Amino acid sequence: MRVKDIFADTIDEAAEEILRVLKDSISSRDNVFYFDGWDGLGASAVLRAVAQRLTAASPAGARPEFEQVVHVDCSKWESRRALQRAVAEQLDLPAEVMGMFDRQDEEDDFSGVSQGSRVELEQIVREMQQHIQTRRFLVIFHNGSSEEINLASCCGFPLSGYSTSKVLWTFQGRFRVKPRMKVDTAMKSAGTTDVFFSLHVNSKNKKDMWSYLILQEASEVVAACKVKTGSRSIINEPAQVAECFQYMLELCCRGSQWIDYDLNTHGAANYWVCDGIIRQPQQGERNASAGDGDDALWRSAEALQREMLLDVDYHQYLSSPHLLARFIDSKPYCSSPTCGFTRIPDGATPNGGMFPHNYYDKLSVLKLSGCSFDVQSPPFLSCHSLRFLWLDHCQINGTNTTYGAGMEGDVRQCFQRLWVLDVRYTSCDQILSAQTMDLMINLRELNVVGVQYWDMGQLQGRLPNIRKLRVTKSIVTCSSCSENDLLSDMNKMELLEFSGNDITYTMTSLCGPRAINNSSCLETVIIDRCSLDKISFRGYTELKNILLKGWITIRTLDISGTAVKTLDLTATAIHPLDELYLLGCEKLCAILWPQEEESPRDLAKLCIDTTQTTPTAQYRREEDNRPRATGTSAALVLRTDQPTSEFDWYISVRDARLLVSLEPVYSYSRKAYVEVSSPTTAGRGSKDEGIGSGSSNHEQLNLQRHPAPIVLYADITVDNMQQQASEDNDDAGGMMWMWPCPDVPHLPQQSCYMNIQDHTTRTELSLPRGGEQTSGTTITVPRFVPDCAKILHMYDSLSISSTPSLEDYGPEWPKLEWCRIERCPNLDFVFYNVEGYVHTYQLRTFWASQLLKSRYISKLSSRGFRSFPHLTFLHLDLCPRLIHVLPTWKDDEKMLSLLETLEIVWCGDLREIFPLLDYDLTGEFTALKRIHLHELPSLQSICGVRMFAPNLETVKIRGCWSLTRLPDVGSGDKVVECDCEKEWWDRLEWDNRSQASRYKPIHSRYYKKTLLRGSVLR
C-alpha cells in the first residue's frame, strides 16, 4: 500500500482532489483507495461529495469514467450480508435473487445465527459477478466495521490487475472517529487497499478548521436522522449536534482523566438531556420537565449517541498534534462540560456553601465521591436544576428521613426533579428508603451498585416513571413484600439488570412488573450470576432480549408471552434448570444451549407454543396455578382420557425448524405424540382435549362439508355419496358404516406432546438461471422426532407432500404404533422406501382419510422394503388416486400376520391392496377377522392371486366389480357371512367349489336396481 498526499481545506477541495486521482488511475493497477479525512473527521462528507459529483448529469457527448456509482453507507455496521444486500439493491438485481436474502435470513434465525455473524451468500456473489462483468463501476463505501472488507470476495467486483472498477472507502464518518493506529492495524490484516490518501490542511486556521469539520459531520448526522425518522426527530440542527459532540468529547478527553463518567452505563444521552444540551425545541428553559410521559427527547438523544462512536480509551490520551487535542487545549485547563468540578479534602463534610452562588441554578449533573453528609441537610438541596445525582462511596448520616421544619418541601422538590440516580458503594438506608423513593416520581433511571443489605421490597408500588433499573454487585433482601409484586406498577420500565448480587434466603425469585392491559414496555433483561430459584417475565409482550450469563442456579425460567426471538443460554452454567416455559412466544426461532457440561441435566418440564399468543391477563390469573400446556387437540375423533396438558413436555410450533433447538436436551427415551396440521385448523380443539380414541362401537363417514380450501374433490363429491346413500335405503349403511379407530397407546406423563404447523415450506436456495428454482413441501424435522414418536396424527395439512422427514432421508418412524392421516390433499405418500434399506415398523393402527393425491401408502420398490408385522388395523377412505397400499414380498412371512381389520372405502383407482413382488405366492393373514371394502371399482386383488385367512369372521363388500376372488378361509365347519351384491357373488372365481361353501352370502333385496359398474371418479 502506498501513501498519496493531498492538500485541502474544504470538503469540496478534497472531493476534487480525489476525483482527479481516480481519473488518473483508471488504467493503473491501483484499484482500492482509502480516505481517512482530517484526523478522522470529514471523511464521510467527502465521500458523499464525490458520489454527488459523479452521479450528476454529464455534459452532452462526455464519456464518464464510470458507468455506475455504487454508494453504500454502512457506517452503522450490521453484517457482511447487510453490506451485500445494500450493494445488490443498488445493482438492481432481480426479485428472485433478492428473495434469497430473506430465505437465508430466515434459516439463520432458526439456526440462532446472530445478526452480526451473518456472512455473504456465495450464490449472490456469482450473480453479482455476472451482472458486473465488462462494466465500469466505482464503489464508494462507508465501512462501519472494525476490519477491512474485500469487496471482490463479498460482492463480486473485479479488483485485481488492471481493473476498470475502483473502490473508494473509509472507516470514518458521522462522528465515528477511529484512532489512526486501529485503522492501520485493520488494513494490514486484509491488505486489499492499494492507496492511502493522507490529507493535509493547506492554509486554514486549525481552530477554524475544527469548527468547519464539526459542522460538516453534524450535517451528515442530521441528514441520516431525517432519512430514518423524517421530521419526527428533535435533533434537526447541525449546530445542536455539534454542541453535543463537543460535550461528549470533553467527557472523553478531559474530565475522564479525573472523573469516571461511566459512559458504558449512562452513555452521553443522560448527560446531554440532564445538562440541558438537548431539550425540547419549544421550551426555552433548561429546567423544563422532560420526564412527564414524553420520551421523544430521550429517544432522540439515544439515537444521536449511536451515531457518535468515539474510542473512549484512546481519546483520554490524545497526543498534542491531533486536531481534536489542539481544540481541547484551547479551553481552560480545569473546565468541565458545563460548570466545572470541585475537589473536597478527604474526610470533609460538604454542604450547600461549597458551590459558588451562581452554580445553584446551573448545576444539573452532580457526582459526589467519598463524601459524608447528613440526610436531613444534603449539600445538593439548593441545586434547583439538579437532574442527575451520583453518589459514590459516600456515607450518609442520620437515622431516619424525617426532615426538619421548613425543609420537607425543599427535599421533596429536590428528589422530584431527579431523572437519574446512581448509588454506588454508599449506605442506602436513607437514600433508597421507601419514604425517599416515594418522592422520586420523575426518576427515569436508577443504578445501584455495591450496596449492602438493601431491602428491594421497598420498590413495590414506587418509581412509576422508571425506564431503566440496574441492581448489581449488591447484597439484597426482599422482606417487605411478596417477590411476585416486587416490581409492580413499573409499567414504563424498558431495561432491568440484576447481576452479580448476593441474595439472602428471603428472596428466591425475580418476577417482572405486573403489566396493566398489556402496557408493559420492558424490552431487555440482563442477569449475570445469580442464585435465584425462579425467574419469570411472563406476559411482557415487548420483551425482546433476555441476556443470561455466568452461573445461574434457577430451577424455573418463564418468559411466556414475550417477543423473544432467540433465547441464548450459551454464556450460562444453567444445569439446575428444571422447568422452562415459552408459551405464546410467536416470534421464537431458536434456543441456544450452553456446552453439554453446563446444560440442564434433565429438563423435567418444557412448554413451548409459538402458534398463538395467550392473553397476558390469563397469564396473571394463572401465575400461582400455571397450566403445563395450552392444548391444541386435533380432530373430534381424538377426544380424550389423557389431556395434552398432562404431558411434561408440550411443544407446539409454527415452524418445525425450531425443533432443531431441542436436540441437545431431548432424551431418546422420551416417547412422543406428534400432530401435524395447517395453521387455519391447528388449535381448533379446546384446552385439555387429548389423544384418546373414538367413543362408539362404529364410526360414520364424515360427510359434512369443510370450509374452503378443504373441500377436496371435483370428481367425487359429498353430494354424490349422499345421493347414493338415500337411494340404497336400508343399504345406506353399506357406505356410511365403518369400524371405529382403535384407542391410541397410552403415553406416560414424562412423554412429549408435539404439534407442528405446516404453513412454512422449505425452499432450496438456487439461482434463477441454470436450472429451476426448487421448492419443496416437506417438513424437515430433527432425528428425535421420527425416532421417538409413538403416535402420529396429521390432519387438514394443506401443503405438505410427505410426512415429516429427516434432512437426508425419507420419512422414518421406527417406533410409531398409531398413525392417523386425514384431509391432506397434497400428500404423495406416507412411508418412503429408501433404496437398499429394509426396515421393520412397530405400527399397529393406520387410518388414512381424504388424501387427494396419494398414490401409495408405502411405495413399491425392488431394492427397499418396509415391513409391518405388528399392524392390526388398517383403514382407508376417500383416497381416489391410491394405486396400492403396502407392498409385501416373499421373505417376510410375518409381514401382516397380526392384521385383524381391513377396511377401505371410496378409493376409485385402487388396484391391489397388498401387492406381492412374487405374484404366485399365497398371502397368509392368520389373524384377519374383518374385511370391509366399498366402492373400489378398480380393485383386482387384495393380496396376489391367493390369500389365506383362517380366522376371518365378517366380509362386507360393495361396488368392487373388478375383484374376482375372496380369501381361502380353510377347512372345517366355520361359515363366514359375506354381505355383497348377488351379481358380484355369482361372478367370483374359486380354486375349488368347497371354498365357496365356507361363505354365506347375504344380498340386499335392492341389488337388482341399476348398479355402478365403473368408477364415479372417471
N, C-alpha and C positions, 0 to 999 in steps of 0.2 A: 504494500500500500504506500502510495506516495502522497505527500502533503502539497496542496495547492494554496498559496497565499492569495487572498483577495482583500481589497480595502473598500469599506463602505461605511457611511454614517447614517443611512436610512434603509428602510425596508425596500424601497424601490431601487435604490442603487445596488443593494445586494442581489435582488432578483435579476437585474440586468446583467450583472457580472456572471452569475451562474448560467444564465441563458447563453451568454457568449461562449463560455467554456463548453457547455453541452453541444452547441452548434459546431465548435471546432473539433469535438471528439466523435462526431458521427462515424467517421471512418477509422477510428482508432480501436485499440483493444481495451480501452477504459470504458467499462460498462456500468459500474456501480459507484455512485458518488454519495458521500456522507457530508451533511452540513450540520454544524454544532451551534450556529448562531453566535451571539456575543456572550461568551462565557455561559452558554446555555439559553440565553434569552433571545427572543425574536425569531427563533428557527421556524416555528410553526407559521408565523405570519409571512416569512419569506417564501416558504414552500407554497403557501396559498397564493401569493402574488405571482409566482412562476406559473402555477396552473392557470390562473386567470388570464395571463398574457397569451398562453399557448392555445387556450380554448376560445379566445376572441376571434371574431371573423377575420380571415386573412384577406389581404388585397387581391383583387381580381388577377388571376394568372399566376399568383405566387404559389410556390411549391413548399408546403410546410415540411419541416424536418421530421415530424412525427404524424402519422395518420390518426392516432388516437392517444389522448392523455388519460391515464387511469389514476385518479386521485383518490387515495384510500386513507382516511383518518382513523387510525386505531390507537389514538392517544390513550383512551381508556381501554386498556387491554382486556380481552376476554379469552381468546384462544387462537391457535393456528387455524382451526376450522372457521372461526368467525372471520378471520382475515381472508381465507379462501372464498368464503361466501360473499364478502364485500367486493372482492375482485370479480367474481363470477357475475354478480349483479351488474357491474359496470360493463362487463363484456357482453351483457345481454344474452346469456346462454339460454337454450330452450327450456320451457317449463318442466319437461320431463327430467331434464338434468338437474334443475334446481330442486325438484322434488326429492332427489336422492339425499340432500342435506337433511330434510325433515325426517326421512325414514331412518337415516343413520343416527340422528339425534335422539329419536325415539328408542332405537335399540340401545344407545348408550345410557339413556335414562333408566332402562330396566337392568342394565349391567352395573349401574352405580358409578359410571364414569363422571367425574366432576367436570364442570364447565371448563375450567382452566386446563384440563388434561386432554381435551378433545383435539385430535390431530387432523390433518388434511386427509381428504379421500383420494386414493390413487386413481379411481375411475374419473373423478372430476379433473385431476391433473391431466390425464390423457385427453379428455375432451377439450380442455383449455389449449393444449398443445396443437390440436387440430384447428382450433379457432384462430390461434395467434400466428401460426407459421406463415411466412412470406409477408407479414405486415410489420410496420414500424411503430413501436409503442414507446411512450415514456411513462413509467410508473413513478408517481410521487407518493411516498409512503411515510406516514407519521407512525412510528413504531413505539407503542406504549409498553412493550415487554422489556425484560431485562437481558435479552440476548439478540444477537443479530439473526435475522431471518433470511434464509436462502430462498429468494422468490423463484428461482429456477426449479427447485425441487418441490416447493409448496404450491406454486401457481402456474408452472409450465412455461415461464418466459425464457427464451433463449438468451443467455447472458454470458456465453463463453466465446472466446475468439473474437473475430471482427463482427460482432453482432450489431444490428441496426436498432435494437431495442436497448433502452437505458433505464436506470433506476436512480432516482434522487430521494434520499431518505434521511430521517433524523430520529434520535431518541427524545429530543427535547420538544417542548411546545405546551402552551396553555399553562404556564407556571409549573410544569413538570420538569424541574431543574435537577438534572442528574450531574453528579461530580464528574469531571473530566477523566479522573483515574478509572472510574467504573465504566465509562464509555470505551476507553482504550482496552480495558480487560475484556469487555464483551465482544469487541470486534476482533481481538486476537483469537478468541475461541472458535470463531467461524471462518474468518479470513476470506470473505467473498467481496469485501469492499476494495475497489481499486484506487479511489481518490478521496482524500480527506480535505475538505475545504476549511482552511484556517482563516478566520475572519478577523480583521484588524480595524480599529477605529481610525479614520483618516484625519479628521481635524476637530471634531465636535468636542465640547467640554464634557468631561466624564460625568459630572452630575447631571447636566442636561441630557446626556445620552441615556443615563439611568432612567430618568423620568419619561423620556420618549419611549423607551423599550417597554417599561412597565405598562404604559397606556396601550401600547400595541398588543401586548399579551392580554391585557384586560379586555380589549375589544374582541379578541379571539374567544375568550370565555363567554362574554355576553352573547356573541353570535351563536355559540354552541348551545347555550341555555335556551335561546329563543327557538332554535330548531327543535329542541326536545319538549319544551313546555309552552311554546307560543308566547302569549303576552301575560301568562299567569305568574311568571317569576317576579319576585320583588327585586332581585338583583338585575337591574336593567341599565345601569350607567357604568361605563368604563372607569370613571373616577372613583366610584364607590368600590368597585372590585380592586382597583389599585391600592386604595386605602386598606382594604382587608389584607392584601398581600404584604404590604409594608408592616402591618401589625403582626402578622404571622412570622415574618422574617425577624422581627425584633424578639419574639418569643424564642425562636430557634437560635439566633446568633448572638444575642446579647444577654437577656435575662437568664437563660438556661445555664449560664456559667455559674450562677449563684442560686438560682431557684429552680426546683423541679416543677415544671408546669404539667407534667404527665399528659402529654398530647395524645398518647395512645388511648387513654381513658376518656378524657374530656374533649379532645380534638380542638381545633381552632374555633369551631362553631359556638361552643359555650362562651368562650371569651369574646367573640365578635358580638353576640347578642347581649350578653350581660354587661359588657362595657360600652354598649350603645354604638358600636361601629356599624352594625346592621340594625335597622329599625324600620318600622312601618313608614312608607313614604308620606302618608297623610299626617303623621304625628311628628311635630317639630321638637318635642321634648324627649330626651333620652329616658326619662323616668316613666314614660307611659307604659302601661302594662302590656306584656307580651305573653301572658300566661293564662288569659281568660278565654280559653277554648279556641284560640286562633293559632294553629300550628304552622301556618304558611311561612311565617318568619323563620322559624327554626328549621323547617324543611329546606327552605332556600339556602340558609347558612350551611346546612349539612351537604347539600348538593354542590355548593361552591367549594367547600372543603375538599370534596373528592376530586376537584379539578386542580388542586394545588398540592402536589406531592413533593415536598421538599425532603431531602435526605437530612433528617434532624441531626444525626450523629456527626455528619460531615460539616454542616453549616454552623455548628457550635464553634468550630475552629477554622474559619475561613482564613486563608493566607492573605496578606495585605494587598498583593497585586490584583486580587479578584475584584471585579466590578462591584459586586454586592458589598464586599468588605469596605471598599472605599466610601460607599454611601453611608454605611453604619458608622464609620469613623468620623463622618462629618457631623454627627449628632452628639449632644452632651454625654459624657462618659457614663454617668450614673443614671441615665434616663431609662425609665420603664415605659411600656407602651402608652400608658395614659398618665398616671400620677406618680410614678417612681416607687421606691420602696424604702423602708426604714429598718435599720438594724437595731435590735434591742439586746443589751448585755444579758448573758446567761443568768438566770435566776431572777431577773427583773420582772415586775408585775406591770403589764401595760395598762393604760387607762385611756379614757377619752381624750386627754390632753396630749397624747403622744402624736396626734396628727395635726398638721397646720390647720387653721380655721377654715381656709378655703378648700380643704380636702373633703369636708363633710358632705358637700353637695355634689362632689365629683367622684368619690371613691365608690366604684361599683364591684370590683373584684378584690377580695382581701384574703390573704393567706397568712395565718399565724402559726409559727413553728416554735416548739419548745417554750411556750408561754404558760403562765399561770394567772388565772383571773377568777373573780367571783361571779357566779352565775347570776346574782341579783344585780350586778352592775357591769355587764360585759363591755369591753373597750369599744366595740363597734356599735353601741346603742344609738349613737348620734349620727351614724353614717346613713343618711336618709335615702341614698341611692344604691345601697348595698344589694346586689343580686346574687353574688357568688361568694360563699363563705367556705374557707378551707381551714380546718383545724388539724394540725399535725403534731403529735407528741405533746399535746397540751394537757395541763392539769386544771380542771375546773373545780373550784372550791364551792362549798355550800352544801347543805343537807336537804334542801327542798327547793321547789320552784315557786314558792310564794313570794311575790315581789312586793317591795315596799310601796307605801302610798305615793301616788303620782308617777310611778314607774311602770305600772301594769300596762297602761295604754301605749307607752313607748316600746316596751318589749313586744307587745302584740303586733304593732305595726312593723317592727324590725323583722320578725320572723315571717309575717305575712308577705313581705316584699321579696323574700328569698325565692330564687328559681333553682339554684344549685347549692347543695350542701355536701361537703366532703369531710368526713370524720375519720382520722387515721391515728391509731395507737393513742387514743385520747379517752379519758374517763367519760363514759356515756350515760351515767345515771341521770344527769340533768338534761344535757343537750338532746338526748334521744328518749326522753321520758314521754309518757303518754300526754302529759299536760303541755309540754313544749311542742310536740308534733301536732297537737290539736290546733296550734296557731299557724302551721305551715300549709295553709290551704292552697297556695300557688306554687308549691315546690314541685319541680319537674324532674329533678334528678337527685337521688340520694346514694352516695357512695360511702360504704362503711368498711374499713379495713383494720384488722388487728385489734378490735375492741374485746374486752373481757366480760364474759357472763352477761351479755345483753339479752334481755327477755324480748324476743321478737314478737311475742304475743301482743305487745303494745302497738304493733302496726295495725291490728284489726280495726276496720272501720275508719282508718285515718289516711291521710295523704291522697285525697280523691283526685288530685291533678297530676299524680306522679306518672312519668313516662319511662324512666329508667331507674331500676333499683338494683344495686350491687352490694352484696354482703360477702366478703372474702376474708380468709385468714383470721377468723374470729372464733371465740368461744361463745356459743349461743344456746339459749334455752327457749322453751315455749311453755310457760306455766300459767299464763293469764288468760288463755283462750284455747279453743279447740284447734288442732292443727289444720283441720279442713277449712276453718274460717280465718286462717292466718292472714291471708292477703285479700280478704273480702273488700268490696267497694273500690278496688283499684282497677276500674274498668278501662282506664286510659293507658295503662301500663303497656309499653311496647317491648321492653327488654328486661329480663330478670337474670341476674347472675348470682349463683350460690356455689362458691368454690373454695376448697381448702379450709373448710370450717370444721372445728371440733364441736360435736353435738352431744349434749347431755341426754340422759335417758328420758327426759321429759319430752323430747322431740324425736319422733320416729318417722315422720312423713313430711313431704313438701307438696302441697296442692296449690294449683293456680287459683287466682281470684275468681270468685263466682261471677260469671258473666250474667248480665241482665238483658234479656231479649237479644241474645247473640251480639251484644255490643262490645265484647272484649276486643281490644286492639293488640293483644300480646302477639308478637311476631317471632321473638328469639328468646330461647332459654339456654343458659350456659351453666353447666355443672361439672366441676373438676374436683375429683376426690371428695367423696362424702360417705358417711356411714348411716345413711337413711335406709329404712326398710321399704319405703314406698314413695314413688314419685308419680303424681297424677296431674295432667293438664287436659283433662277430658272436656271436650266440647268447645275448645277455643279455635274457632274456625279460621282465624287469621294466623295461627301459629305455623310458621314455615320451617323454622330452624330450631332443632334441639341438639345442642352440642355437648356430648358427654365425653369426659376424658378421665384418665387415671383410674385408680382403684375405687370401685363403686360397689357397695355392699347391698344394693337394693334387691329385694325379692319380687317386687311388683312394679312394673312400669306401664302406665296407662296414658296414651296420647290419642285416645279415640276422638273422632270428630274434628281432627285438626287438618291443616293443609300441608302437612309434612310430605315431601316428595321422596326424599331419601333419608332413611334412618341409619345414620353412620355410627356404628359402635366399635369401629376398628381401633380407636385410641383408648379403649377402656379395658379394664380387667373386671368382667361382669359375670363371672361364672356362678355367683349365688343366685342369679336371676331365675325365678321360678314361674312367674306369670307375666305375659306380655299381651297387652290389649291394643289393637289397632282397628277398632270397629268404626265404620263411617269415614275412613280415610280415602276419599275418592281419588286423590292425587298420588297416592303412594305407588312408587315404581320399584323400589329396591330397599332391601335391608342388608347392610354390610356388617358382618360379624367380625369380632377380633380373632386373633390366632387361636388355634384349637385349644391350647392350654389355658386361654383366658376366656373362652366362650362358655355359655351356660352348660353345666354338667348334664342336666336333664330338665329341659323346659317342660314342666308339667302341664301348663295351660298356655295355649296360643290362640288368640281370637283375632282374625283379620277379615275385614269386609271393605272392599273398595267399590262395591256395586251400588251403594246407596249412602245417603247421609242421614244418620239418626239425629233427630232434633236434640239440641243441647238441653232443652228443658227436661226431656226424658232422661238424659244422662244425669242431670242433677237429682231427679227424683229417685234414681236407682243407684246413687253414689254408694249408699251403705248396703245395698242388696243387689249387687251387679249380676246381671244375667251372663251366662257364659257365652251366649251367642244370640244373634237375632236370626232365627231360622228362615230359610228360603226354600221351603219344600217344593217338590216338583209337581206332579200331576195328582189328581184326586185319587187315583188308584193306589197311591203310596201313603194313605193315612196311617196313623202311627200308634204303636205302643212304645216307641223309642224316639222321643223328641230330639231334634238336632241339637238343642241347647244342652243336652246331657253329655255331648262329646267334649272331652278336654281340649281337643284341637278342633277349631272351627275356622275354615278358610273359605271365603267367598270372594272371587277376584273377577274384575272386569277384563283383565288381560292375563293369559296363562304365563306370560314371561316373568311375572312377579314370583311364580313358584320356584324359579331357579334360586331365589334368595334363601329358600328354606333348606336347600340341600345340606349345608353344613350342620344343621341341627336336627334333621329328620332321622329318626331311628327306623330301620327297615323292619323292626318288629312291630311297628305301629300300623295296624290294618286301616284301610281307608274305604270310605264310601264316597264315590265320585259322581257328581252331577254335571252335565254339560247342557247349556241352553242358550237361547238368544236373549239379549237384554230386554226385548219387548215382553218376554214371558217370564224371565227369571224373577223370582221373588213374588210370584202370584199367590203362593200359599201363605197361610197365616203363620204367625210365630209359633214355634214349637211343633209345627207339623213335622212328621218324621219320615221314617223309612220302613213302615210296616207293609202289609200286603192287602190284597183285596179282602173284603169282609163278607162276601156272599159265596155260595157254592158255585154259582155260574156268573159269568160276566156278559154284558150286552155289548155288541159292537157299537162304538161311539159314532153315531151318525149326525150329531149336531154340527152345524157349520162353525168353522173357526173364523175369526176376523182375518181380513187380508193382512199379510200375504200368505196365510197358512192354508187357504183353500187350494188344494194341490192339483187336481187332475181335470183336464178338459175332456178327456175321452172316457172317464169313468166318474160319474157324479153321484152324489148322495141321493139326488132325486131318482136316478135310475134304480138304485138299490132299494129305496123306499117303495117305489112303484112295484117292483117285483115282489117285495115282501107282502104288499097288500093283495096282490093277485094270487099269491100262494096260499092265502088264508091260514089254515092251521099249520101249513108247512113253512110259514114265515120264520119260525124258529130255526129252520134249517140254515138260514143265513145269519140270523141275529144271535143265536145262542153260541157261547164259547166257554171253554173251561177257564176257571179263574187262574190268575197268575199266582204261583206259589209264593209263600212267605219269603221275605229276604232273610238271609242268615243274620243272626244276632251278632252285633259287634260290642265288645266291651267298652266301658266308659273311656278308657285310655286310647281309643281309636281316634281317627281323624275324619271329620266331615269336610268335603271339598266341593265347592260349587264353582264352575268355570263358565264364564260367558264367552260366546264366540263372535262378538261384534268386531274384533280385530282379526284380520287375516294376515299371515306372514307374506311379505313381498320381497323376493330376492332382488338385491341391487344389481342392475345391469345397465349398460349404455343403450340409448335408443337406436344407435346404428350397430351393425354387426350381429344382429340377431334380435329375436323378440324379447321384450321385457317380460320376465316370468312373474306370474302372480299366483301364489299357492293359496289354498284354503284349508290347510291342515294346521290344527292347533298343536304346536310343539311343546312338550312338557318334559321336565327332568325325569330321570330314570325311576325315582322313588314312586312316582305317581302310578304308572302301569305295574310296577313290580309289587307294590303294596296294596293295590286296590282289590277289595273283595266284592264290592258292589259297584256297578256302573249303570247310571241312568242318563240317557241322552234324550232330550225332548225339545220340540219346537226350535231346533237349531237350523237356522235358515241358510247358512253359508258353507259350513264345513263339508268336505268331500270324503273324509275318512275319520275314524275315531282318533282321538288324541294319540300322538306317537312321539317316539324319540327323534332326535335330530337326524341321525344317520340310518335309522331302521324304520320298518313299518310298525304298525301297532302290535305291541307285545303285552299281554295281560296274563302272566303265568298263574297268578293266584286268584283270578276272577272266578267267582262262584255264581253270581246272579247278574244278569245283563238284560236291560230293557231299553230299547231304542224305538222312538216313535216321533212321527211328524218331522223328519229331517229330509227335506225334498232334494238336497244336492249330494247326499251321501252315496258314494260309489260302492263301497264295500265296508265290512266291519273288521274282519281278520285278514291280514295280508300274508301271503306265503313268501318268505324270503328264500331266494334260490339256494338250494343245497342245505336247508335248515329244517330239522324235524323238531316239532315242539308238542308237548302234551299239556293240555289245559285242564284246569280244575273246574271248569264251567259246569253248573248243574241246571240252571234255568236260563233260557234265552227266549226273549219276546221282542219281536220286531213288528212295527205297525206304521203304515202310511209312509213308505220310503219310495219316493217318486222315481229316482234314477238308479237305485241299487240293482245291479245285475247279479251280484254274488254276495253271499254272507262271508264265505271263505273261498277265495279264488282258487280255481283248479290249477295245479302245476305238477309237472312230472318230476321236478327236482326239489320241491319244497312241500312239506306236509304239515298239517295241523291235525292233532288227534284230540277227540273229545270223549274220553272213556267214561266220564262221570256225568254226562248230560242225561237228565231225567225228564225235562220238559222243554218242548220246542213249539213255539207259536209264531206264525207269521200271518199278517193280514194287510190287504191293500198295498201290495208291492207289485205294481203292474208290469215292471220290466225285469223282474227277477227271473234268471235262467235256471240256476241251481242253487242249493243251499250249502251243504257241507260235503266236500268230496271224501271218498273213502278209498282205501287200497288194500291189497291182499295181505300185506304183512301186519296189518293192525287188526288182530282178531277181536279185540275188545273196544273197537272204535265207538260203537254205540250200544254196547251190551247192557247199559243201565237205562236206556231211554224207555220211558213209560207212556208219555203222552206226545202225540204228533198231531198238530192242528195247523192247517194252512187254509186261508180263505181269500178269495178275490186276488189272485196273483195270475194274471192272464197269460204271461209269457213263460211261466214255469214249465220246464220240460222234464226235469228229473230232480228229485229232492236230494238224494244221496248218490251222486254219480260214482260208479266204480271204474277205476282205471282198467281193471280186468273184467270185462262185461259178462263173462261166462260164470263168474263166481256167484255163490248164493250168499246174500246178505243176511246175517243172523242177528235178530233182535229179540233176545231171550227174555227181556223184561217188558217189552212193549205191550200195553194194555188197551190204549185208546187211540183211534185214528179218526180225525175229523178233517175232511177235505171238501172244500166248497168253491164252486166256480173257478176251476182250473182247467180251462178248455184245451190247453196245450200240453198238459201233463201226460207223459207217456209211461213213466216208470217211477216208482218210489225209490227203489234201490236195485238197479240192474234188472236182469230177466227174472230171477228167482229171489224170493225173500222168505225167511223162516221166522215166524213169530208165535211160539207155542203157548204164550200166556195172554194172547190177545183176547179182550173181553167185549169191546164195543167198536163198531165201524159205522161211520156216518159220512156218506159221500154223495154230493150233488154237483151236477154240472161239470163232471170230469170225463168228457166224452172220448178223449183220446187214451185214457187209461184202460188197459185191457187185462190186467192181472191184479189179483189180491194175494196177500201173503199166505203161505202154507202154514196152517196152524197145527199141523202134526196129526197123529192118530189119536184114537180114544173116543170117548162118548161126548166130549165137550162140543157145544154148538155156539157159534158166535153170531149175534144179531148184526145184520148189515142193513142199515137204513139207506136206501138208494132208489133211483128210478128203475122201473121194471125193464124198460127198453135197454138201458145200460147193462143191467144184470144179465139179460139174455145174450149180450154180445161178448161177455167175458171169455177169456181163454184159460184152460186148465191143463196141467200136465196129465192129470187123470181125473175122472169124474168124482172120485172119492174126496178130492179136495173141496169140491163144491158142496158136498153133503155136510161138511163141517160148519157151513154157514146157514143162517136162517134169514132169508131176505125179507125186508119189510118195506112195502111200497105205499106211497101216498095214493089215496083214491083219485087225486087230480093229476096223475102222471101223464094221462093221455092228452092234456092240453098242449098247446104249442110250446115247444121247449127250445131254448137257445142251443145251437149246435156249434157256434163259433164264439170267439171271444168278443165280449162287449167292448174290448179295448181297441179293436181294429176299425 
